[in-house]
Amino acid sequence: MDKIEAFITEVSAALPPDGKADFEPYGNGVELSDLRADIPGQGWGTRAVEVIVRLADAHKMDIMVIPAGRRHSKPRLVEFYGRFGFFGEDALHRSAA
């Protein structure tokens, strides 16, 4: 199992229940291609990103996300991911700590 597969497997096992996160390989890291709570507005996304960021740091994994969604505006998503150290405009990046 390579570094990216190991990261995705560990994140999938560690995520809180009641939601879903999908990843795609991207450069030296992963793209968070989908993050979805079964019941939005209950803090699942925050808990999930906390897990993802903690494990990304442990695995020295860079993460990229494109802030787009049906429930939230792009500025709201940029602000949300910015709380976890993501930066950028069209594509948000977070380098491994």
Backbone as CSV, one residue per row, in Angstrom:
resi,resn,N_x,N_y,N_z,CA_x,CA_y,CA_z,C_x,C_y,C_z
1,MET,0.849,-1.173,0.000,0.000,0.000,0.000,0.897,1.239,0.000
2,ASP,0.634,2.161,-0.915,1.461,3.365,-0.961,0.974,4.393,0.065
3,LYS,1.706,5.498,0.160,1.451,6.542,1.162,0.030,7.110,1.049
4,ILE,-0.409,7.387,-0.167,-1.737,7.976,-0.363,-2.828,6.980,0.007
5,GLU,-2.698,5.736,-0.424,-3.682,4.716,-0.074,-3.752,4.512,1.433
6,ALA,-2.595,4.504,2.093,-2.553,4.331,3.549,-3.271,5.486,4.240
7,PHE,-3.041,6.705,3.766,-3.710,7.866,4.337,-5.224,7.767,4.172
8,ILE,-5.688,7.478,2.957,-7.125,7.399,2.690,-7.774,6.304,3.533
9,THR,-7.127,5.170,3.659,-7.657,4.073,4.469,-7.774,4.478,5.933
10,GLU,-6.737,5.123,6.462,-6.762,5.536,7.867,-7.816,6.611,8.111
11,VAL,-7.926,7.576,7.213,-8.942,8.620,7.366,-10.335,8.008,7.321
12,SER,-10.584,7.129,6.385,-11.900,6.506,6.260,-12.305,5.780,7.536
13,ALA,-11.353,5.122,8.171,-11.633,4.393,9.409,-11.833,5.334,10.599
14,ALA,-11.207,6.513,10.565,-11.233,7.422,11.706,-12.354,8.470,11.645
15,LEU,-12.978,8.635,10.489,-14.017,9.659,10.369,-15.200,9.335,11.269
16,PRO,-15.833,10.392,11.807,-17.045,10.142,12.582,-18.124,9.562,11.669
17,PRO,-19.050,8.786,12.239,-20.128,8.228,11.404,-21.051,9.338,10.906
18,ASP,-21.936,8.987,10.030,-22.967,9.901,9.533,-22.466,10.911,8.513
19,GLY,-21.515,10.502,7.702,-21.061,11.367,6.630,-20.102,10.632,5.723
20,LYS,-19.569,11.380,4.767,-18.704,10.765,3.763,-17.651,11.762,3.301
21,ALA,-16.442,11.279,3.117,-15.364,12.075,2.532,-14.720,11.240,1.432
22,ASP,-14.515,11.849,0.276,-13.862,11.179,-0.845,-12.577,11.913,-1.186
23,PHE,-11.573,11.151,-1.596,-10.269,11.702,-1.935,-9.820,11.181,-3.285
24,GLU,-9.020,11.984,-3.955,-8.361,11.596,-5.197,-6.888,11.932,-5.057
25,PRO,-5.988,11.110,-5.602,-4.570,11.491,-5.589,-4.385,12.821,-6.304
26,TYR,-3.501,13.652,-5.771,-3.250,14.972,-6.352,-1.816,15.366,-6.023
27,GLY,-0.949,15.391,-7.029,0.443,15.765,-6.795,1.085,14.890,-5.731
28,ASN,1.631,15.529,-4.697,2.256,14.795,-3.590,1.286,14.562,-2.443
29,GLY,0.008,14.691,-2.726,-0.978,14.542,-1.669,-2.304,14.084,-2.226
30,VAL,-3.376,14.653,-1.665,-4.720,14.258,-2.075,-5.591,15.489,-2.285
31,GLU,-6.593,15.311,-3.126,-7.670,16.286,-3.244,-8.846,15.760,-2.434
32,LEU,-9.374,16.573,-1.552,-10.619,16.254,-0.864,-11.723,16.596,-1.854
33,SER,-12.220,15.566,-2.557,-13.136,15.806,-3.676,-14.596,15.872,-3.252
34,ASP,-14.916,15.374,-2.054,-16.296,15.432,-1.573,-16.284,15.310,-0.060
35,LEU,-17.072,16.136,0.591,-17.247,16.080,2.040,-18.721,16.322,2.285
36,ARG,-19.405,15.322,2.828,-20.858,15.403,2.914,-21.364,14.766,4.203
37,ALA,-22.140,15.528,4.966,-22.773,15.022,6.179,-24.149,14.461,5.842
38,ASP,-24.530,13.380,6.525,-25.882,12.842,6.331,-26.932,13.838,6.811
39,ILE,-26.635,14.513,7.943,-27.527,15.535,8.481,-26.705,16.818,8.623
40,PRO,-26.752,17.707,7.631,-25.954,18.931,7.670,-26.313,19.821,8.866
41,GLY,-25.343,20.623,9.283,-25.576,21.595,10.332,-25.382,21.086,11.750
42,GLN,-24.855,19.865,11.882,-24.670,19.279,13.209,-23.193,19.184,13.611
43,GLY,-22.287,19.790,12.820,-20.870,19.800,13.166,-20.066,18.644,12.612
44,TRP,-20.688,17.792,11.811,-19.953,16.650,11.275,-18.788,17.103,10.406
45,GLY,-19.009,18.101,9.557,-17.951,18.576,8.660,-16.749,19.088,9.436
46,THR,-16.996,19.837,10.503,-15.900,20.330,11.333,-15.128,19.176,11.943
47,ARG,-15.831,18.216,12.526,-15.152,17.055,13.131,-14.386,16.265,12.075
48,ALA,-14.962,16.117,10.892,-14.299,15.363,9.828,-13.020,16.062,9.374
49,VAL,-13.078,17.375,9.166,-11.883,18.097,8.714,-10.817,18.082,9.814
50,GLU,-11.206,18.139,11.076,-10.228,18.023,12.167,-9.484,16.701,12.086
51,VAL,-10.205,15.608,11.831,-9.585,14.286,11.685,-8.677,14.262,10.464
52,ILE,-9.173,14.762,9.346,-8.407,14.762,8.092,-7.105,15.538,8.259
53,VAL,-7.170,16.712,8.857,-5.980,17.548,9.030,-4.985,16.882,9.988
54,ARG,-5.482,16.330,11.080,-4.590,15.658,12.040,-3.846,14.500,11.373
55,LEU,-4.565,13.696,10.610,-3.932,12.557,9.952,-3.051,12.998,8.782
56,ALA,-3.428,14.049,8.100,-2.578,14.576,7.023,-1.236,15.018,7.592
57,ASP,-1.262,15.681,8.743,-0.010,16.087,9.383,0.824,14.868,9.771
58,ALA,0.169,13.863,10.328,0.883,12.650,10.743,1.506,11.926,9.553
59,HIS,0.840,11.963,8.415,1.314,11.289,7.200,2.142,12.202,6.300
60,LYS,2.327,13.467,6.722,3.045,14.453,5.890,2.394,14.570,4.514
61,MET,1.059,14.687,4.527,0.257,14.680,3.310,-0.297,16.072,3.029
62,ASP,-0.063,16.607,1.820,-0.673,17.864,1.399,-2.115,17.591,0.967
63,ILE,-2.984,18.585,1.173,-4.394,18.432,0.805,-4.803,19.631,-0.050
64,MET,-5.623,19.369,-1.053,-6.206,20.410,-1.885,-7.715,20.195,-1.897
65,VAL,-8.458,21.297,-1.874,-9.912,21.235,-1.984,-10.380,22.397,-2.849
66,ILE,-11.369,22.142,-3.686,-11.981,23.201,-4.488,-13.280,23.588,-3.788
67,PRO,-13.363,24.836,-3.301,-14.532,25.244,-2.522,-15.771,25.446,-3.390
68,ALA,-16.557,24.398,-3.514,-17.797,24.450,-4.287,-18.787,23.499,-3.635
69,GLY,-20.015,23.900,-3.601,-21.025,23.030,-3.016,-22.410,23.570,-3.242
70,ARG,-23.374,22.752,-2.958,-24.761,23.148,-3.150,-25.321,23.878,-1.925
71,ARG,-24.841,23.551,-0.750,-25.399,24.141,0.479,-24.761,25.469,0.868
72,HIS,-23.491,25.657,0.553,-22.768,26.837,1.027,-22.126,27.590,-0.129
73,SER,-22.018,28.897,0.037,-21.376,29.734,-0.971,-19.866,29.527,-0.936
74,LYS,-19.226,29.906,-2.032,-17.768,29.802,-2.095,-17.100,30.603,-0.978
75,PRO,-17.496,31.868,-0.703,-16.847,32.586,0.402,-17.011,31.879,1.751
76,ARG,-18.157,31.285,1.979,-18.387,30.554,3.237,-17.461,29.343,3.313
77,LEU,-17.287,28.628,2.217,-16.404,27.461,2.216,-14.938,27.865,2.356
78,VAL,-14.531,28.964,1.724,-13.157,29.458,1.867,-12.892,29.780,3.333
79,GLU,-13.853,30.438,3.991,-13.716,30.758,5.420,-13.657,29.483,6.258
80,PHE,-14.539,28.530,5.976,-14.579,27.273,6.727,-13.234,26.546,6.642
81,TYR,-12.746,26.312,5.431,-11.484,25.587,5.276,-10.293,26.402,5.771
82,GLY,-10.404,27.731,5.694,-9.341,28.591,6.202,-9.097,28.397,7.686
83,ARG,-10.125,28.051,8.430,-9.968,27.790,9.874,-9.034,26.618,10.142
84,PHE,-8.831,25.772,9.146,-7.992,24.582,9.298,-6.655,24.719,8.580
85,GLY,-6.329,25.933,8.155,-5.029,26.174,7.542,-4.994,26.082,6.029
86,PHE,-6.142,25.978,5.380,-6.187,25.968,3.921,-6.106,27.408,3.423
87,PHE,-5.435,27.615,2.302,-5.307,28.957,1.736,-5.416,28.882,0.227
88,GLY,-5.762,29.998,-0.391,-5.886,30.076,-1.838,-7.221,30.696,-2.199
89,GLU,-7.534,30.661,-3.499,-8.803,31.236,-3.965,-9.644,30.192,-4.692
90,ASP,-9.241,29.812,-5.897,-10.028,28.828,-6.646,-9.811,27.418,-6.131
91,ALA,-8.584,27.101,-5.795,-8.258,25.818,-5.178,-7.558,26.145,-3.858
92,LEU,-8.012,25.546,-2.790,-7.430,25.785,-1.479,-6.421,24.687,-1.179
93,HIS,-5.295,25.075,-0.622,-4.225,24.124,-0.337,-3.886,24.158,1.141
94,ARG,-3.445,23.019,1.642,-2.906,22.931,2.989,-1.702,22.014,2.934
95,SER,-0.554,22.574,3.291,0.669,21.793,3.278,0.817,21.045,4.585
96,ALA,1.419,19.880,4.508,1.643,19.075,5.710,2.514,19.862,6.673
97,ALA,2.169,19.738,7.940,2.934,20.449,8.983,4.297,19.822,9.193
